[in-house]
Amino acid sequence: MKRIMKGISILLVLSLLFLASCSSSDNEAATGGDKDKIELNYWVPFSGSDGEFMEGMVKEFNESQDDIEVEFMNNNWQDYYPKLKTALVSDSAPDIAVSHVSNLAELLPTDKIESLNELAEEAGIDWTTYSENQVNAVKFDDDYYAVPLDTHALIMFYNNKYLDEAGLLNDDGSLAYEKSPEGFTNMLRELEEKLPDDVLPLVIGSNNIFTFWVWHGLLTQQGVNYMDDGSIDINSKESQEVMSLLKTWLDEGLMPADIGDNSYDIFKTQDAAITFTGVWATGNFETEDDLDFSAVPFPQLYDEPSAWGDSHTLIIPKQDNKDKQIAAVKFADWLADNGAMWAEAGHVPTKPNVIESEEYQEMHHRSDYADVMDIVEYVPTSDRINAVNDIILESLVNINYGHVSVEEGLDEAQKQVEALLDE
């Protein structure tokens, strides 16, 4: 009898052990096989190929290690920042999110973005491995509030065939013109004479944000900041000179009026010799097999090299789970370390060692404009900056259309911005 009871006891113990093992296996399967893996929600506002490249980077990161799992969520660009701001103030934000440098000053007043000084140290980030210009753009009162991922700037693209046939290329393939407003304008005039009748010398988005970007770049080349420490200087003589230059190009037919987003297509289909557009257009232009083009930094026409630019950065919302925050910072640094992957979308990496790498240097076009990261001038830091820039853009477009004179348009923008900031 004792032997029977002992046998039953052994069977019972073995059954319990088996059930426990099955339960453990089921739990591991439900949690991905690793209950200790940190899961992060990651929000981005990328469209087109940018979204595809970033999704690929997230997949590679997840496969590269077993400690962190990132869930990628691509949001509609047009309502991204209102959605992100609402999520921040309602404590429902993701663990990590993309923010443009130009939007940081509007998000910081929520007091829901974590300072990275301590977190970066715990995550092992070395800020000296990032380019100085981009790191300075994410510092506020000596606190780091984001990890800079890239620089995307307004640059110049030109059709090698057209410029060569016009005799306007140097032996190294660079443009041959005097580095001044008049020198650039004379080059456009020469192009107009030598190009086929149906090809434009220059195309720019003249009724949209591109006009603001050109104005901003040429204004900062003259050492002028239109909004500095509370002072507004939109209707300066330097600003008037820039818009008079653009009006000259428009009035002489060197570039067409009323051109919006289709400036991309006009250059891509070889109906224009030169265009100013963002680095992100590089991949798009490369899909046109017959288009032989060069991509270089925005041209210096005044005393200082400068260009409009922005940066995608990674912010870490405040939360109680510090392990998640440290993991998020590690993920952000990994993205920057693997900036050559992101550069396929046209963006310039923020780590000099990535730019200097063989992988990046072998990329067609990208290394030709990488120096733009050092000359980018970001828009002024203000929690009202996007509203300010909208006012300026409206006036610049009215000037381009000829609805107002240069002086009238800039003076109206000056008054409206002053009124906005006095509210």
N, C-alpha and C positions, 0 to 999 in steps of 0.2 A: 504493500500500500504506500509506504514511504517513497519507494522508487517511482510509483505512478505519479504521486504528488510532485516529486522533484522534477519529473519529466514535464509535467504540465507547467510548472513554474518557469522552466527554461524556455519552453515554447512561448509562454506569455511575454517574457522579457525580450525574446527575439522578435516577436510581433510588434512590440512597442518600439523597439529600435528601428524596425523596418518602416513603421508608420512615421516615426520622427524623421527618418532619412528622406522619405517621400515628400513630407511636408516641407522640409528644408529645401529640397530640390525644386518643389513648386514655387516656393517663395523666391528663390534665386532666379528662376525663369521669369517670374513676374517683374522682378526689379532689374532684369538685364544681366543677372548672374553676379552682380557685385553691389552689395548693399551699401558699401562705403563710397561709391562713386559720387562725386559732386555734380549735380545737374544745374546748368545755367540757362536762363532764357535770354536770348540775344535779339534785340530789335535793330533793324536797319531801314533806310528809306530809298533803296536803290532800284532803279528801273533798268530795263534792257540788259546789256551785257554785264553791267556792274553787278547786278543782282546774281547773275549766273556765276561770275568769277568768285564773288564772296561766298556763295553757297558751296562752291567747290572747295574753297579754303577751309570752311567750317568742317566739311566732310573729312578733309585730310587731317585737320587737327584732331578730330575725334578718333581717327584711326591711328594716330601717331602715339597715343598714350592711353592708359587705362584709368586715370584718376579723375578726369573731368569729361563730362558729356555736355555739349552745347546744342541747344535747340534753336534753330535759325528761324526767325520770323521777319519776312520782308513786308513792309507796310507801304501803303499808297503815299507817294511823295507829297502830294498836295495837302493832305491833312495830317502829315506825320508829326509836326511840331506841336500843334494843338493837342493831339492825342498824347504825345509824350509828356507835355506839361501837365495835362490833366492827370495822367497816371502818376506823375511825381507827387503832386499835391495831395492825391488821394491814397498815397502809400500802396499803389498797385503797379509800380513801375517794374520793368524787367530787371534782371541782375546786371546787365550790361547793355549799353545802347550807343549808337552812333549819334554824334552831334557835330555839326559844322562849327568851326571856330567862330564864325560870324553869328552863331546862335547861342554860344555859351553865356554871353552877358545877359541874355533874356531868360535863360534857364536857372542861373545861379541864384537870383532872388527868391526862388522857391525854397531855398535852404534844404534841398533834398538831394543835392549832389555831394558825394563824399570827397573830401580832400584826400589826395593820394600820397601825401608826404610819408605817412607811417605805413600805409598799405604797400606802397611801392618798395619800401625797404624790406618789408617782410616777404614780398613776392620776388625779391632779388632783381628789381629793375635798376639799371644804371642809366641815369638821365644823360650822362655824357656820351652815350652811344647814339643819341638822337641829334639831329641837326639843331643848332642853336636858335635859328629863326623860328622854327616850328615849336620848340619847347617854350620859348618866351611867350608865344601866342596863347599857351594854355596855363600861364601863371598869373595869378591874381593875388596881390599882396604877399608874394613869396610862397604861396601855396599852389601846388600843381592840382589841377582839377580835371585833367583828361590826359590820355595817352595819344599822342599824334600818330595817325596812321599814314597820311600822305600829304602831298601838296598837289592841288590841281589849280592851274593858272591859265590866264589868257596868253596864248602864244601865237606865232605867225607860221602859217603854212604857205608854201608857194609852189607853183607848177614849174618843175625844172625845165621842161621842154620849152614853154613859152618864154621864160626868163633867159634861157640860153640863146634862143633864136633872136631875141631882142638885144643880145650882147650885154646883158645886165648881170652876168655871173662872173665872179672871180675864178681863178684857176682851181681853188679848193671847193668850188660850188656854192660859196656864200654870195649874198646879194652885193652888187657893186653900186653903192650910192653914198652920198655924203650924209653922215649921221646927224641930221638936223631936220626940223619940220620942212624947210624949203627943199632940202636935198631929197627927202622921201617923196615930197610932192612932185618934184621934177622927174623922179624915176617913174611915178605913176603917169605923168604926162607923156614921157617917152614910150611907155608901154602902150598907151592909148593910140599913139601914132603907128606902132609896129604890130599890134595884135590884129587878128582877124576881126572884122566888123562886129561879129556876134559874141565876142569875148570881152568881158569887163576887166579893167586893170585890178580892181579891188572890190570885194564884197564883204559887208559887215551887216549884222542885224541892226538896222537903223531905227527900228521902232520898238525895240525891246531891250532887255537887260544888257545886251552886248554894248550898246552905246554908253551905258553907265560904266561898264568895265573899261572901255577904251578911255573915257574921260578920267576915271580914277587913276589909271596907269600913267597917263600923260601928265596929270596934275601932280602926282607924287614924284614924277621924274624932275619936277621943278622944285622939289622940297616943300610942297604945300600939303598940309593936312586940313581938310575942309571942316573938321570938327575936333577940337583939341582942348581938353580941360574946360569944357563948357562954352568955349568961344566958337562961333559959327563963321566960316569964311568961304561961302559958296560962290559969291559974286566977286571974286578977286580978279585982278588983271590976268593972273596965270590961268584961271578958269576960263575967262573970256577968250584968251588966246587959244586954248584947246578947242573950244566950241567953234571959234572962227575958222580953225584949221579944218575941222570936220565939215563945216559949211562950204568951204572952198572945194573940198573933194566932191561934195554933193552937187554944188552949183556948176562945176566944170564937167560933170558927168564922169568923174573918175571912179565913183562908186554910185550904185543906184539908190534911190530913195524907197521908203516903204517896204523894206525887206525884213522879214521876220525870221522864223526858224528855218526857212528854206535856204538860208545862206549856206548851210551844209551841202545841200544838194547841188547848188549852183557851182560850188567849187568842185565837188566830187564828179560832176558830169563835164568838167573842164570848160565851163562857161565863164570862169573867172581865173585870173592868174595868181592872185594873192587873197588870202582871207585871214582875219583874226578870229580865232575861236578857242575853245578850251582843249586841254590836253586829251580829254576823253574822246575827242573826234578822231584821234589817231587810228584806233582800231577800225572805225567805220570807213575811213578813207582807204585803209589797206585792203578792204574787200573789193575795191575797184581795180581789177588787174591792169587796166590800161592807164591808170593814173600814176605818173612818176612825180612824186612830190618830196619836198623837204619840210621838216618841222624844226623850228628854232625858237629860242626865247623871244618874247615881245620886243620889238625894235626900240632901241634907245634913240629918242629924237631930241632930248633935252640933256641937262647937265648930269643927272644921276640915273643909273640903270634901275628900273622899277617896273613892276607889273601888278595888275590886280590878281589876287589869288585867294584861295580859301583852303581849308584842310578838313578832311574827315578825321574826327577824333573819337576816342572811346571813353565814355563817362561811366562811372559806377554810382548808381543811386544808393542812398542811405538805406540800411536795413540792419536787423539785429544779428544776422548770420555772418560773422566775420570770415569764416572759412570760405563762404561763397564769394565774398568780396575779394579775398586774396586770390582765389582761383580765377576770378574774372580779370584781375590785373595780369595774372600770368598768361591768360588767353590773349589779352590785348597786346602784350609784349611779343607773344608768338606771332601774331598777325604782322606786327612791324618787322620782326626778324625775317619773316617770309614775304617781305614786300615785293620781291621779284615776281611772285605770282600775281599780286595785285597790280603790278606795273603792266601786265598784259592788257589791262583795261585802259592804259594810257597814263595813269597817275604816277607821280614821282614818289618813291619811297622816302621815308623820313630818317632812315639810318644810313649814314655815309658808307658804312662797310657793305651795305646791300648794293648801293649805287656803284661802288668800286668793284663789286664781284664780277667774275667772268660771265656768269649767267645773265646779269643785267646789261653789261657792256656789249654783249653779243646781240641784244635785242635791237632790231631795226628801228630807227627813229628815236626811241626812248632816251638813249644816252645823249642825243643831240640837243635836247632841251632840258636836261636834268639840272643845269645850273640855274634855272628859273627859281628853284627853291630858295636860293640865297637872296634873290632880289624881290621876292613877293612882299608887297605891302598890304597887310590886312586892313579891312575897314575899321574905323574907330570903334573903341569899346564903349558900348552904351546899351542899356536895356530897351532903348527906343530906336536902335540903329536901323532896323528893317523898315520901320515907318518913315524914318528920315530919308532913307535911300529911295523909297517909293516916291516920295515927293520930288526928289532931285531927278529921278528917271523921267517922271511925267513932264517936267520942264525941259529936259534935254530932248525928248521926243518932239515936243512942241516947237523947239528951235529948229530941229531937223526938218520938220514939215513946213517951216516958214510961217507958222502961225504967230510967232513973236520974234523979236530980234534977240540976238545973243544976250545983250545987256538986260532986256526986259525979262527974258525967261529966267536968267540966273538970279535977278533981283527978286522975282516972285518966289522962287524956290527958297531964297534966303529968308524972306519974310514968313513964309509958311512954316519953315523948320523952326524958326525962333518962336513962333506962336505955339507950335506943337510942344516944344520943350518948356514953355512957360505954363502949360496947363497944370 
